[in-house]
Amino acid sequence: MTLVATTHVMNAIDSDIFVSTAHFMNVLFVVASALDIFNSTVPLDNLMTTPHWWKNHEASKKHQCNLSRATRDKNPVQPALLPVPSSSGAIGTSSPLVEHEPEALPASGAHQQSPSPIAIDGEWGPSGPELPLSDLWNEFRMEHTVQFEDYFQEMQKELGIEADEETSMFPPDFAIDVRDPGTRTTHNTSTGVNVPPNALLYPWKLTAEFATHLLFSSPRLRFSQAQKNAVLAWARELGAPEKLLGDPMEQVKTVSGNTFYLSAISKAVTLDFANPLTCFAMQDYPEDDQGRMLQVHHGNKMLEGLPDDLAPPCVCVDGSIYFVNKLVQQQGNQYFIPKKFFQARLSLPPAEATVLSLGHKVQQMGEGFSVDPEMEIVSVSTFRLTFDELRCQLNESNISFTSSSAAHASLMPNPWREKSGGRMVMTVPLIIFMDDVSGNISKQWNKHHVVYMSNALLPREMLEKEFCTRFVPLSPHAKPLELMQGIKDSLKKAASDPIIAYDVKHQDEVMLIPYNLFVAGNNPMQAKECSHGGLKCNYLCHTCKVGGTNAEKKTDEGYTSLFECGQLWTPEDTVAEIKCQIELAKLSGGMKKLESELDALLGGLSIDDHINPLLGMCGVDIHKDTPMEILHTILLSIVKYFWGQTAFILDKAHLLQTFQTRLDSVNKDGLNSPTLGADYIFRYKGGLIGKHFKSLAQVMPYLVYNLVPTLSLMVGFPLADS
C-alpha cells in the first residue's frame, strides 16, 4: 500500500469522527480481502513499512490524548485490524481473534515494542520471515461467517414476525460464505457476464462487489463522508476499479431546466425480494377478505380496479408457471382460461389463504375449443398442464377455437411468457409519498420536496418499519410535479425493460413490474398532485365536484350540498378544464401579454408536456388514488377542536383535576397506540400533537360523561367509536 493511502486512512482513523475504530478497521479488512491482497504470501515489510511521518504523528498531542483515553477505559476495545507500529521499524499485525490487552502508555509517549500476536518465528524486520496472510484470512472468515438462520429468527422476533416452525426457510447449515482466496474471482474478471443462480456469490459477480454493496448500502452503518473517502482511497490504492457497482442514482432534467437525482426504483425493488426479512413477509396476490380492510392487499383496487397489464399475470403450481389468458388443462381433463389470480380464506376459522383464479370454463368441441362466456372461480391447485405442454400433448402448433371464441384465441400466447424467459412474472405495487420538509436542523425553514416509496406487497406491520421506506428523490429547486415526472419516467422505464431479481422465497430469478398503487401525502400536497387549488376554490374538493359559487353556497340547497358527495373528478375532466382556462385567458379582455408569456414559458413544447404528469399515469386515477390523510383531517381538526372545547368547559367549572385523575387511572391495555401521560397532557394542553389526540379520542367521552353538557358528549361518542 502506498504512502498516500496509508496517510489518508491513518488521518481519518485518528480523527474524532469515528464511532468505532475497531469496527472501521474490520471494514478495511473486508475490503482488502475482497480485493484479493491475501491471495498470496506477502512480506510485511514490503506490504507496509513505517513511514517517516509516523514518529511525528506518534508524538502529536492529539494522538497521545486519544491513546490515553483508550488505556483508561475500563473495558478497552479489542485491537482493530490496523497494523500497529513497533519500534523496530516494521508494523506488526494485531488480530481480534487473539486476546491482546493494550499496554500502559510509556512515559516517553512512544509505543513499547511487543511481539506480534500472530508472529511465527522471531521478530518481524527487514530480514524476518514472510507472513502467510491467506492463513489469517481463513481464520477471520471462519469467525465472521454468519449463521443466517439464527440471525433471521432473531430479526423476526425483533420485528414481531411469527416464524413458521413447520417449514424451515433455510437448511440447517445455511450461511453466507466467501470463497477461498485461491479460488475467488479477481476484480479483473469481466463484469458483463450473467451470474447463474447457483453461483456462490449470486447475485453478485465478485467478492469485491458483494463487500462494497454490503458496506455502502446499509442505512445502519453510519459512516461519515470522511470515513467513506478513506475506505475508497485505501481500496483504490490496492487496485480496486473505479466503478464496481455502478451509480445507483439517475439524473433527471426537467423541462423548466431544473436538475435533480433520484434513486433508481428498479434497484430499490430488487432489494426487497433478495432480503429474507421482507421477501417472506410479502403477499404476492391481492386478497378477497370479505369486506374487511386490514392490509393494502385487501383493497378493492388491487382486487378489481387494476388494468390487465398491471394485475398479477401468472402463478406457479408444482414448478409450472401458468399465465392469464392462456388455455390450461385441469384435473379430470377439463379446460380453463384464467383471467385473474387472487387469494381468499376458504375455511373457518380462517387458515392460510388459497390462491384462486377467476376465468372461463372451456369445452373441447369438434371444430375447436369453445369458451363459456360466464366466469367461474377455481383453485389453481387443479391446474395440471400449461398451454405449451397442452399444445405438445395435442401435437398441434396452434390450438384452434370456435368462431364465437376467437377473441380469446387472439390473446394466446401471453407476451409475458416469452419476454420473461420462463421466469415468474410478478407485479409490485408501490406507495408513493411526497411532502415538503426543511433541510436545516435549526428552526429556520429551508424548504425541500422529498419523495419516499414503500412496497405495498408488505403487510402493514412491516410498512411501519423504517427500513421498509425507500428514499427516492429530494430537491430544493424542482417543483413537486417535476419530481413526480421523474418517478413516472422511472416506472415507465422499469415496465418497458422489466427488472430481473432474485427471489429468496422461491429460490429463483423472477421478473418484476413495478407500478404506482396510490399517492400518499397531506391534504395541501394532494391538492397539488390533483392540479387543484385547495379549500379556497369554489369547488373545494380535489376528489369530487362539490361546491359552487359563493352565491350558490349561501343558499339552503347549496349549503346542504356541501355535506354530500358530488360528481367525481376524472383525469380527463381535469385536463380539459386546465386547457379551457388557458384558452379563456387568451380571449379579448384577458390578461395582457399572456400569450407571449405563455409561449416563453412553454419553451417550444406543447401544453401537454407541461400538464401534471399524474393525470395521465398508467393505472392511476389521481383523484381517487390520493387517500384521505387522517392526521390533519381528523386528529388536528375535529378531535383537536373537541379537546379544546372540553378543556375550556372543565377549566371554567374547576373540574380539570377530576378529569386528570380519571385519565391517569384508566386502563390503557385495550387502546390503539396509547399515549396518555396525564400529567404531560394537562400541563401542555394547548400544545398537543396527533398521537395525543388519537389516544384522547378513544377514552375522553367515557371520562367526562358527567362533567360536560350532553351536547358535547353527542359529539364525542361518534369520535370514540370511529
Stockholm file with secondary structure:
# STOCKHOLM 1.0

chainA/1-722         MTLVATTHVMNAIDSDIFVSTAHFMNVLFVVASALDIFNSTVPLDNLMTTPHWWKNHEASKKHQCNLSRATRDKNPVQPALLPVPSSSGAIGTSSPLVEHEPEALPASGAHQQSPSPIAIDGEWGPSGPELPLSDLWNEFRMEHTVQFEDYFQEMQKELGIEADEETSMFPPDFAIDVRDPGTRTTHNTSTGVNVPPNALLYPWKLTAEFATHLLFSSPRLRFSQAQKNAVLAWARELGAPEKLLGDPMEQVKTVSGNTFYLSAISKAVTLDFANPLTCFAMQDYPEDDQGRMLQVHHGNKMLEGLPDDLAPPCVCVDGSIYFVNKLVQQQGNQYFIPKKFFQARLSLPPAEATVLSLGHKVQQMGEGFSVDPEMEIVSVSTFRLTFDELRCQLNESNISFTSSSAAHASLMPNPWREKSGGRMVMTVPLIIFMDDVSGNISKQWNKHHVVYMSNALLPREMLEKEFCTRFVPLSPHAKPLELMQGIKDSLKKAASDPIIAYDVKHQDEVMLIPYNLFVAGNNPMQAKECSHGGLKCNYLCHTCKVGGTNAEKKTDEGYTSLFECGQLWTPEDTVAEIKCQIELAKLSGGMKKLESELDALLGGLSIDDHINPLLGMCGVDIHKDTPMEILHTILLSIVKYFWGQTAFILDKAHLLQTFQTRLDSVNKDGLNSPTLGADYIFRYKGGLIGKHFKSLAQVMPYLVYNLVPTLSLMVGFPLADS
#=GR chainA/1-722 SS CCHHHHHHHHHHHTSTTCSCHHHHHHHHHHHHHHTTTTSSCBCHHHHCBCCTTHHHHHTCHHHHHHHHHHHHCSSCCCCCSSCEECTTSBEECCCTTSCCCCCCCCTTSSCCCCCCTTCCSSCCSTTSCCBCHHHHHHHHHHHHCEEHHHHHHHHHHHHTCCCCSSSCSSCTTCEECCCCTTTSCCTTSCTTSCCCTTSTTTTCSSHHHHHHHHHHSCTTCCCCHHHHHHHHHHHHHTTCCSCSSCCCEEEEECTTSCEEEEECHHHHHHHHHHCHHHHTTCCCSCEECTTCCSSGGGSHIIIIISCTTTSCCEEEETTEEEETTSCEEETTSCEEEEEEEEEECCSSSCCSCEEEEEEEEEEECSSSEEEEEEEEEEEGGGEEECHHHHHHHHTCSSCCBCGGGHHHHTTCSCHHHHHHTTCEEEEEEEEEEEEEEESCSSSSCCEEEEEEEEETTSCHHHHTSGGGEEEEEEESSSCHHHHHHHHHHHHHHHHHSCEEEEETTTTEEEEEEEEEEEEECCHHHHHHHTTCCCTTSSSCCSSBCCCCCHHHHTSHHHHHHTTSCCCBCCHHHHHHHHHHHHHHHHSTTSCTTHHHHHHHHHTTCCGGGTSCGGGGCTTCCTTTSSCCCHIIIIIIIIIHHHHHHHHHHHHHTTCHHHHHHHHHHSCCTTSSSCCCCHHHHHHTTTSCCHHHHHHHHHHHHHHSTTTSCHHHHHHHHHHHHC
#=GC SS_cons         CCHHHHHHHHHHHTSTTCSCHHHHHHHHHHHHHHTTTTSSCBCHHHHCBCCTTHHHHHTCHHHHHHHHHHHHCSSCCCCCSSCEECTTSBEECCCTTSCCCCCCCCTTSSCCCCCCTTCCSSCCSTTSCCBCHHHHHHHHHHHHCEEHHHHHHHHHHHHTCCCCSSSCSSCTTCEECCCCTTTSCCTTSCTTSCCCTTSTTTTCSSHHHHHHHHHHSCTTCCCCHHHHHHHHHHHHHTTCCSCSSCCCEEEEECTTSCEEEEECHHHHHHHHHHCHHHHTTCCCSCEECTTCCSSGGGSHIIIIISCTTTSCCEEEETTEEEETTSCEEETTSCEEEEEEEEEECCSSSCCSCEEEEEEEEEEECSSSEEEEEEEEEEEGGGEEECHHHHHHHHTCSSCCBCGGGHHHHTTCSCHHHHHHTTCEEEEEEEEEEEEEEESCSSSSCCEEEEEEEEETTSCHHHHTSGGGEEEEEEESSSCHHHHHHHHHHHHHHHHHSCEEEEETTTTEEEEEEEEEEEEECCHHHHHHHTTCCCTTSSSCCSSBCCCCCHHHHTSHHHHHHTTSCCCBCCHHHHHHHHHHHHHHHHSTTSCTTHHHHHHHHHTTCCGGGTSCGGGGCTTCCTTTSSCCCHIIIIIIIIIHHHHHHHHHHHHHTTCHHHHHHHHHHSCCTTSSSCCCCHHHHHHTTTSCCHHHHHHHHHHHHHHSTTTSCHHHHHHHHHHHHC
//
